[in-house]
Amino acid sequence: MATLTLVIGNKAYSSWSLRPWLALRQAGARFDEVVIPLRQPETKATILGWSAAGKVPVLRYGPVAVWESLAICEFIADLFPEAKLWPDDRSDRAVARAAATEMHGGFPELRKAFPMDLKRARAPRPVPAEATPEIGRLTALWRESRCRAPADGPFLFGRFSIVDAMYAPVCTRLDTYGVALDPVSQAYVDAVLALPAMQEWRAAAIAEPWALDY
């Protein structure tokens, strides 16, 4: 197998980088990691050396470059089918893909109000009115998914899957800013944050020398 190289931004802030990184870790894949600090004078040129899209993350696999988080996760699922990164049931798989896509393109007010910042001390922040409906939609989706989930794990569809990788950065945001959640949603956030891979990412984020002002 060709070498896998994942190019990412700062772990403290790059929510899009976290998603495929978690998928790779949960798949048990061996991969090289390249961290490109964001908002530096050389950032754009360095990223362009890896991907013509000019953004992170990007996964290199031999001559193949995959430059978008959800596409990278799908590629990982194809490379490591034994990891079962989507639910087994066809209906659950369709719903999980829909939920992952909704995360990919949705929740703009939540993102704006609560940027991912793993260097920030945990402290409550009021939920802006614009973000309240999005948090309601998010937690309703989580509760509905947990109702469908088999009893083989604490994640949205039981065992960890790509949809959990997609929502992991949101879990960190809700935790950092002390957003109050219903018991089902809080249990899900706790399960994601307790993942060894998630704890590894957080520790590396805190240790990074770069700091951005959000």
N, C-alpha and C positions, 0 to 999 in steps of 0.2 A: 504494500500500500504506500502511496506517495505520502510525503510529510504534510501534515496539517499545520497551518500557521494562522492564528487568529490575531488580527490587528485591532486594537481597541484604544479608546480614550481613557482619561483618568478614571480610576475605579470609584473615586468619591462622587463623580458627577455624571458619568456616561451611562445613562439608563439603557440606551440601545445596545451598548457593548455587553452589559451584564446578561442580557437575554441569551444570546448564543453561547456565551461562556458557561452559563449554568447548564445549558443543554449538552454541551460537550462533556462537562464534568459528570453529569448524571448518566451519560452514556458510557462512562468509563474510558473515553477516548484519550489517547496520547496526542498532545499538540504543543507546538511552540506558541509563545505569547509575546507579542510586541506591543508595548504601551507607548502611545504618542500623546504627550501632554497637549491639552486643548488650550486655545486662546494664547498661543505663543507666536512670536514672529515667524517661526519656521514651520508652524503646524500644517498649514495648507500644502506647502510644497512637499513636506514629508509624507502626508497622506496620499498626495497624487503619485508619489513613487510606488504606492501599493495598489491604488485603485483610481481609475479615470473618473469615477463618480465623485471623488474628492471628499468622501465622508467615511467615518468609522461607524460600525465595525466592518471589516472585510475579512473573509476567509479565503486563504489561498490553499489550493490542493493541486500540487503539480502545476500545470498550465492554467488551471481553472481558478477564476476569481469570482466569488459570490459576495455581493456588497450590500445586502439588505438583511436586517435581523431575522425576519420571519422566513425569508428564503434560505438563509444560512441554517436556521433550525430545521427546515424541511430537508435540506441537503444532508444534515447530520442524521436525521431519521432514516434516510435512504442508505447512508453509509453503514449505519449500525442498527439494522432491523431488530436484532436481538434485544436492544435496549427498550423497545416498545414505547417510543416517545409520543405515541398517540393512543387513545383508548382502543381496546379490542373491538368493542361493539360498534357497528356501523353508524347507528343513530347517535351514540355518544361522541363518536369521532367527528361527525358532521357538526354537532353543536359545539364541540371543543374548537374546531377550526373557525367557526363563526365567531366565537368568543375571543379567540386569539386575534382575528382580523379586526374585530371591534376595538380591541385595545390598541392595535397598531394605528388606527386612524382616528380614534375618538378621545374623549375626555380632555379637551384642550383647556378648559377652565381649571380643572383639577391640577393639571400639569403646571399651569401658570402660577396657581396659588401655592403649590407645594413642590418646588423643584427638588429633585433628588440631590441630597447633600449629606453624605455619610460622615463628613467631618463635623457637622453641626451637632451640638449637644441637644438631646431630646428635650423639647419644650412645647407645650400646647400652643397652637395658633388658631384663632377664630376661623371658621369656615366661611369664606365669602358667599354672598347670596348666589352669585353666578355659578359657584361650584357645587352648591347643595344638591341640585337635581342630578348632577353627574355622580356624586357619591351615592345618592339613592339608587341610581341605575346600577352602579358598580356592585353594591352590596346585594341588591336583588338578584343580579346575575350570579354572584357567588353562592347565595342561598339556594337558588334553583339548581345550580350545578351540583352542590353537595347533596341535594335531595336525590339526584340521579345516580350519585357515586356508589360503586360497590364498596364493600367493607374491607378493601385491601390497602387502605392508606388514607391520610388526612387531607389529601389535596383535592382539587376541584372535581376530578373524576376518579378518585381513589388514589392510585399510585401517581407519582410525579409524571407530568407530561409537558409538552411544549406550551400548552396554554398556561401552565404555572410559571414557566420561564418568562412568558410575556407579561404576566401580572406581578412578577417578583419586584420590579422597581417601584410599583405602586404600593406594595406592602411596606417597603422601606420608607416611602414618603408619609404614609399614614402613621407609621410608628414614630418617625422623627418629629412630626408636628403634633403628636398626641391627639389625633382625630378619634372621637368616640365612635365605637362600632357596636353593632348587635353581637350577641355571643357567638353565632355561627361564623360571622365574618372575622371576628377577633381571633377565634380558634384557627381559622385558616391563615391569617397573617402570622400568628405565632408559629404555625407549622412551617411556613416558608422561611421565616427568619431563623428557625432552629436547624435548617439544613446545614450539614457540615460545610458544603460548598459555599453556601451563603455566608456563613461565619468566616470562612477563609477569605472571601471577597471583601467583607467588611473590614477585617483586620488589615488587609493590604491597603484598602482605601485610607484608613486612618493613618497608616505609616507613610503614605505618599508625601513627598516634599512640596508638591504644588498645591496652591490654594487659590480658589476663585471666589469672587464676591457675588453671591446670589441674594 
